[in-house]
Amino acid sequence: HCASCAVCIDRFDHHCPFVGNCVGSRNIRYFLLFAISSVCLCISFLWGVKNVFEDGYQRSLSIVQVAMCTLTHKGFFVFGITAAVVGLQLSWTVTVVHFVLLAFGMTTFEM
């Protein structure tokens, strides 16, 4: 039984605030796909930033010039990179932990 949304869930795992739903036996695979896609999103963003910097380096531009060319505000650029790195760490951890739990047939409450 979920205390957050007051719904009975078959093999209740946890209530996920990111998807706004309970994760149980019927939708655990969709939650894992969500976690994997979050990892892929962060990796692709960081890969794109790396390519932008490499392109600027080949054109003999400084890092500041590359940052100013890609985004108009430096603070937003730094925030984007920081958010992608933190998001990658968090989403990677959630993905690995849930794959391990799935392999052992456990839920987050049994951990």
N, C-alpha and C positions, 0 to 999 in steps of 0.2 A: 504494500500500500504506500502511495506517495503522499508525504505530508505537505508538499508544496502545492499540488493541484488536486488532492483528495480523490485520486483515481486508483482503482485496483489494477495492478500490472502483473502479468504472468512473468515470473522470474525477474523481479524488479532489480535493476542495476543501480541507476541513479537518476536524478532529475537534472537535466542539462539546461542551464540558463542560456547557453549560446544558441541552441536550437529551439528553446522554449517548449520542451516536451520531455516526457519520461523516456528513459532508455530501458528497454526490457528485451525479452526473448524475440519478439516479432520485429523489432527495428534496430537491433544491435549492429547489423551489417550496414545499415544506412548511416548510423553514427560513425562507424569505422570509415566509411567512404567520405563522410564529412571531415573527419580528422585527417585522412590522407590528402584530401583536396586542399585543406588548410596548409599542410606541409608543402605541397606542390606550389601553391600560390606564393608562399614566402620565398621558396627557392627560385621560382621564375622571376620574382621581383628583384631579388639580389643578383641573379644572373643578368638581368637587363641593366642594372646599375653598373655591374662589372663591365659589360660591353660598352656602355656609354663612356666609362673612364678609359677603356682601352682605345676606343675610337678617338677620344680627345688627346690621348698620349701620342697616338700615331700622327695626329695633326699638330703636335708640339704645343698644345694648349695646357695651361696650368689647371690644377684640380678646381680652383675657384672659378675659372672661366668655364670649365665643363659643367660645374654645378649651376652656374648662373645661366648657362645656355639651356640646360635641361629643364630647370624649374626657375621661376622668377624669384622665388623667395628661398634664401639659404636655410632658414629655420625649418621650412617645410621639408626640404631635402634631407636634412639631418634627422628630423622626426620620422620621415619615411623609412630611412635606413635603420634607425633604432627600433622602430615598431616591427619591421620585418625580421630583424635579428631576434628580438624578444619573442615575437610570434612564432618564429621557427623553433626556438627552444621549447616553448610551452606546447605547441602542437605536436612536436616530435615526441615529447615526453608522454603526452596523453595517448598518442597513437601506439607507442611501444608498450606502455602499461596495459592498455586494453587488449592488445594482441597477446600479451603474456597471460592476462586473465582469461581470455578466450581459449588459449591453448590448454590451460589447466581446468577449464570448466568452472571458473569462479566468477563472482560478481565483486563490485567494489566494496560492498559491505562484508564480504567474506575474506577480504584481503587482510 
